[in-house]
């Protein structure tokens, strides 16, 4: 019969699991030690104690970097919500008492989302919870946002998604229509409507191929046995709109970025492109702090009814 786990191991289990989770996230014992304010040997001993107790190897060790074994992956999924829940116990307790007056909220989002999607919900949230510190992390693309989620550098992300990994949850909140924008005086500007083959001869200004807009344009044109021409690669809807106004090309955008004050002509492209959804991106199994839950509730409340007046969102067509 196996001997029971020594009491001092159980007393230290939270510390061991905290060190283990940070090591799993960073892939480094030394970086984990910095995050938990302990020495590297101490963190190594804590992880070794866990391995002895569970009678398994949690990491594959290759030089300074480490990687989770399949057993380590299982423990990480089980322990991460527990560690985060304990670390934020005070905030959760205060929230349950209706005293959510402090804390910090880290949101990862791309520039377009920060400019067009977040201002309304964020303003309402900050008016309701003025003592909660909000940090917006401006990410350069979907991969950057996901890496911040996986490293727990952000509580959640807000944006669009095309391909949803197994460890990620995407909750659409609002959607917008696709549109073609052309400068005043352009040959297409006088048309009543525009077909996809009308666009093909003219150079497009699009975000980089690593982002969803370009990928969706490429997919739709190929589905219709057509080719498109690139006039310019540029990031950010504001930049793209400005360059279209200057006559440097035309573009396919999402209506979220259009105010009606631009010196442009707009054509709907619903016939070819699905609506674009924006929503909350979460790491599966992530402990959601009370601050996170309140913000997500505020965002859903802010956009409540927006999706009811639009056609169903095609989840395949998302992420800029």
N, C-alpha and C positions, 0 to 999 in steps of 0.2 A: 504493500500500500504506500502510495507516495506521501511524503511528509507535507504538512500544510505549509502554505507560503508564510515565511517569517513576517511577524507583525510590522517590523520596521520597513519592509518592502512595501506593504500596503499603505503605510503612512506616507511614503515617498512616491507613490504611484503617480500622482498628479504631476509632480516635478519631472518624473521620468517620461511621462506621456507628452508633456509640454516640450521637453528637449527633443524627443523623438519626432514630434510633428514639425518642429522648426527645421530639424535636419532633413526630413522628407521634403519639405517645401524648397529649401535652399540647395539640397544636394551636397551639403558641406557641413562637417562637424564644427569647423572653426566659425562659420557664419552663424550657425545655430547657437553657438556659445555666446556670440556677441548679442544676439537677440534676447537671450534669457539671462544675460549678465552673469555668466559663470565662466570658469576656465574651460579650455578645450578638454583636458583630461577628465574633469568632472562630468561633462556631457557624455563623453565616451563611456565612462563607468555607469552612468544612468542607463544608457542604451544597452550596454552589455548585461546589466541587471535584468532589464526587460526580456532580453533574449534568453537568459538562463531560466527565468520564471516561466516563459512561454515555450521553452525548449525548441526554439527555431531561430533561424537567421533572418533578421529584418532588413538587412542591407547587403548589397553586393559592393565590396570595397575595391576600388580601382584607383590607387594613388590617392590624391587629395579629394577626389570626388567620390560620392557614394550614390547608389541607386537602389530603390526599393525592390525587394524580392516579391514574389506573388503573395507570400505570407505578410510581408510588410505592407503591401497595398491594402490587404484586408484590415489590418490593424489601424492603418491611417484613416480609412473610411469610418471605422468605428470610433476612434478616439478623437478625431478632429472636432466634431460637434461638441463632445464632452468638454474638451479643453477650452474651446471658445465660450461655451456656456458658463463654465466656472469663472473664467477670466472676466466675464461681463455680468456676473451675478448681481452686483450692486446696481448696475444700470437697469437690469431686467426687473429687479425687485422694486426699484423706484417707479418704473413704468407701470407695473401692476398696481401701484398705489396712486397712479395718476400724477406722478411727480417727475415727469420726464423734462428736466430743466437743464441738463448738461450733457456732456459727452461729445463725441466726434463722429462725423459721417464722411466717408471717403467714396466718391463716385467717379468711375472712369467713363469717359465719353469722348467721342471724336468732335472735331471743331463744328461740323454741321449740326450735330445734336446739341452741343452747348449753345450755339447761336439760335436755333429754331425750336427745339423741343423742350429744353429745360427751363428757360426763363420764367414762364408762367408758374409751373409747379414749384420751382425753387423759391420764387418770391413769396408764394403762399405759405410754403413750409417755414421760411425764415421769419415771417410775420407771426406764425403760431408758436414757433420754438426758437426765440431769439438767442437763447444761451447755448444752443447746440452749434458747435463749430463745423462748418461744411468745407470740405476740400474737393475741388474739381480737378481731376487728373486728365489733362488733355492728351489723349492717345492718338497715335498716328495711323492706326488701322485696327481691324478686327483682331489680328494676332496679338498686337500690343495689349489690347484690352483684355484678352483672354489670359495672357501671361500674367498680368497684374492680378486678375481674379485668382488664378492658381497659386500665386505667391502670397495671397492675402494682403496685397498692397491696396486693394479696394474692396469695399463691402459688397458692391455690385457694380454692374455697368449699365449704361443706357445707350441704346443704339438699335441697329438692324442686324439681322443675321440671315445668311444664305445657307451655309452648311453648319448644322448644330452638332458639335461633338457629344459623345456619350456622357461626358462628365459635366455637361452644361445644360441649363434649363433656360428657355427663351419664352417670355410672356409678352406677346404683343399688346400694346395699349392703344395706339392710334395709327391710322394709315392715311396716305396721301396719294393723289393721282400722278401719273407720269405726264410729262409735257415736253414738246419740242419748243425751243426758243430760238428765234432768228432776229438779226438786227433790222431796224427800220430801213426800208429801201432794198432789202434782199429780194432776189427773184421769187422766193417762196412767200414773202410777206403779203402779197396781194391775193394769194389763194384763199378760198373759203375753208378748205380742209387739206390735209396733207397725208399722203400714203407713204408707206415705208420706202417704196422704190423712188419716191420724189426726193427722199433724204440722201439716198445712196451717192449721187454725184458730188455732194458738197462735203467739205472737210469738217469733221466734228472736233469740238474741244471737250475732252473727257478727263476724268481722274485717272490715276495710274492703273495699269492692268491688275494690280494686286487687290484693288478694291471692287466692290460689288457692282457699281454702276457700269464700269467697263465690261465686266464679265457678263452682265445681263444684256447689254447692247450686243456684244459679240454673239451670245446665244440666240437672241431673237433674230438677228440678221441671218445667221446660219440656218435657222429653222425655216426661214422664208427664201432660202437659196439666193441670198443677196450678199453683197460685200459693202463695207463702209470704209470711208477714208478718214484718217486722222489728220487734223490740221495742227493740233497742239495738245500736249499733255499737261494738265494743270490740276493742282489740288485745291479743294475748297469751292463751295458754290458761289461765294461772293466774287472770287477771282474769276471764275468761269463766266458769271453774268457780265462782269465788267468787260472781259475780252470779247464776248459776243456783242455787247453794245458798241464796241470799237470796230466791229466788222471783221474780226480776225477768224471767225468761224461760226458755226451753229452748235447747239448742244441739246442733249436730252437730259432733263433734270427731273427732280421731284417737286411738286407744287409747294411743298413746305417752305421752300426757299424764296418763293415769289411773293412780293408785297403788292404788286400792281403799280408801283411807282417807277419800275424800270422802263427804259426806252427800248422796249423789245416787243415783238409780236409772238404770242403764245398759241400753240396748237395742241389739243388733247391727243394722247397716244394710247388711250385705253384699249383700243382695238388690238394693239400689238403687245403692250407691256402690262403686267399685273400691277396692282397697287403696291405701294411700298409701305411696309409696317415698321414702326418704331416701338420699342418696348424695353423691358427690364431683362438683363442677362445675369444669371446667377450660376454659381458653381454648385453642382449637385451635392447635397449633404452639408452645405455651408450653413453654419449657425447665423441666423439673421438677428442682428441686434435690434433692440426696441426702436432706435433711431432709424434704422433701415426700413423696418416695417411701417413706421409712420410716414416716411417719405414715399414709399411705394403706394401706400394708401392715398396719400395726398395727390400723387401723380395720376392715379387711376380716377380719383374723384374729379380732378381738374379736367381730364379728357373724357369724362363720362358722357355718353351720348354721341361722341364724335364718330365712333365706328358704326353706330346704329343707322346713320344716314348715308352710309357708303356701302358699296358692294363688298362681299366677303373678301378678306385679305388672303392673297396667295402667299403662304409662308416661304415658298421657294424663292420668291423675288424680294430679297431684303439685303441690307447691309451696304453702306456707301464707302 
